[in-house]
Amino acid sequence: MKPSDVLDEPPIKGGAGSACGIYTDGQEFYVEENGRMPEGFCSWAWNDLTKVLHTLRFNGNYHFFEEPGVSVNCCTDGLRPVIFKLERV
């Protein structure tokens, strides 16, 4: 998402800003059995997703998602949020 998708005048210095530059649409990452953060993943986003990832890794499900082993979450960067679909494979 870009700040302009949500805000008429983003409160950031130097202009309107842009979408997160770390990820590209459709990019995929895999968490190995060791549960470590994949190379190239944003450590701030990883921190936001860790609890959900651990739940899915240990066969937990979220009752509000129709498909078992799936969750949709985002990082907490309010100006350039990235939305992640997490799937247990």
Secondary structure in CASP SS format (residue, H / E / C, confidence):
PFRMAT SS
TARGET T0000
AUTHOR 0000-0000-0000
METHOD secondary structure of the structure
MODEL  1
M C 1.00
K C 1.00
P H 1.00
S H 1.00
D H 1.00
V C 1.00
L C 1.00
D C 1.00
E C 1.00
P C 1.00
P C 1.00
I C 1.00
K C 1.00
G C 1.00
G C 1.00
A C 1.00
G C 1.00
S C 1.00
A C 1.00
C C 1.00
G C 1.00
I C 1.00
Y C 1.00
T C 1.00
D C 1.00
G C 1.00
Q C 1.00
E C 1.00
F C 1.00
Y C 1.00
V C 1.00
E C 1.00
E C 1.00
N C 1.00
G C 1.00
R C 1.00
M C 1.00
P C 1.00
E C 1.00
G C 1.00
F C 1.00
C C 1.00
S H 1.00
W H 1.00
A H 1.00
W H 1.00
N H 1.00
D H 1.00
L H 1.00
T H 1.00
K H 1.00
V H 1.00
L H 1.00
H H 1.00
T H 1.00
L H 1.00
R H 1.00
F C 1.00
N C 1.00
G C 1.00
N C 1.00
Y C 1.00
H C 1.00
F C 1.00
F C 1.00
E C 1.00
E C 1.00
P C 1.00
G C 1.00
V E 1.00
S E 1.00
V E 1.00
N E 1.00
C E 1.00
C C 1.00
T C 1.00
D C 1.00
G C 1.00
L C 1.00
R C 1.00
P C 1.00
V C 1.00
I E 1.00
F E 1.00
K E 1.00
L E 1.00
E E 1.00
R C 1.00
V C 1.00
END
